Amino acid sequence: MRQSGSFPKILATLACALVFTGVARADKIVLKNGQKIVASNVVDDGTMIRYETPAGQLALPKSIVDHVERGLSPVTGSPAAAAASLNLEPREPPTAVNASEIDKNAVHDAGVDRNYLARLESEARNGGAPANASAARAYYAASQFEVGKGDLERAVVDARTALTYGPEHAALLMNVAYLYLRQSKFSESLDYLEKAKHVSPRDADVYKLEGWAYTGMNRVDLAVAAWKRALALRPDAEVQAALEKALRDKAEEDSYKENESVHFRLKYSGAAAPELAREVLHELEQHYRDLESELNYSPPDPIGVVLYTQESFADITRAPGWVGALNDGRIRVPVQGLTGVDSELSRVLRHELTHSFIQQKTHGHVPTWIQEGVAQWMEGKRSDQNAAALLQVYDAGQAAPLGKLEGNWMGLQGDMARYAYAWALANVEYIVQTQGMGDIERILDRLAAGSSTEQALRDVLHDDYGDLMQATAEYLRKNYGK
Ligand SMILES: [Zn+2]
């Protein structure tokens, strides 16, 4: 998300403050002689590595730099989140006698008429084909309405009920497959896509969704095959772009080794040590157990993890320079030069794994500030170092409204990104420390059910954004002020 308005002014105040205090998570430039330089805003211009320190902007010849360790890590769209915005061909709902009357009666006055649906269902149980078609149509309409509201749980239940009354109907099969995909339930989604394929084998959208489901399951080969099939049936810019990205991944990962544990599928560059891969899996499993109990949730499918060298991470992910590790449905982490899991790598893994949990728990319906705030909290980060700078900005009336930090952060400049991370952590820290992790869990549940973020805060904390920010500032003052 691009920031506008008064943010450059905030930056001017903050740039220094957070560069001074944000050292714990700034970038590190590692020289070939082993020396490390802590810096921010590190930019590689081809021949020179330029960076900022409290002393101003400096530069080093690239030839003496071994690599740059990046300090921050955003979350980007998972396959499930990406599925939400896919263009799919409009599909004919099941035809029925009195179709328009059924649509009108199934959903009216901003709600689903459950009594009407129950009546059609009992008629269908006793009746023949026309009664079945009516029930299928009504539940399909209900399901579409629930998706529009953002309530995926209800939508999928209605979609499956519709399917029981029209089991061979392509639109109904696709609807269930699509909704499971949106919920990150990839294997369920594939079951229904398989059935859809039997009913309409030349439907490009079946293969399009199949590609996304396989991506979610880390089966890049199968995703590539599905998308190629989709393109052979119909040109599609979204599929083309996804295929190109998958082919980049595949080209890189063809030489990678694989390893897996109960909850993870790991791929790693042949250059990395097998012991490192085993240790990473062991560490991830421990974090998984902790997060399961903290967030009261278990992701349904294995989580993909890729360990990269520094160069291939930058090439493959094409992320901005300040990005350390990232999570786009798979946890992608550069591990250049590491032979074992140190405390920093452990924190990075826990941070990224938190993103996977939150993404799946909320079906991707979660603002970035909550994602990044909770991920930093879980990795053990606290606001002590940044409290003074955050308070200075808040007291100057220049705090970034949380509503502006809901979208994607990949477009943020390095210092603005630092500020956004620090402010997100402060707000989440305030909630956890004063109300407990249970409130975070309840907020996530409301988001999963389609609530707006501010509504979820109102329901759980009885606060709007303004109240929360003010309470957070008070919390910082009380706990970290002099
Ligand atoms: Zn993150």
Boltz pocket constraint, residues with backbone or C-beta under 6 A from the ligand:
constraints:
  - pocket:
      binder: B
      contacts: [[A, 73], [A, 74], [A, 75], [A, 351], [A, 355], [A, 371], [A, 372], [A, 375]]
      max_distance: 6.0
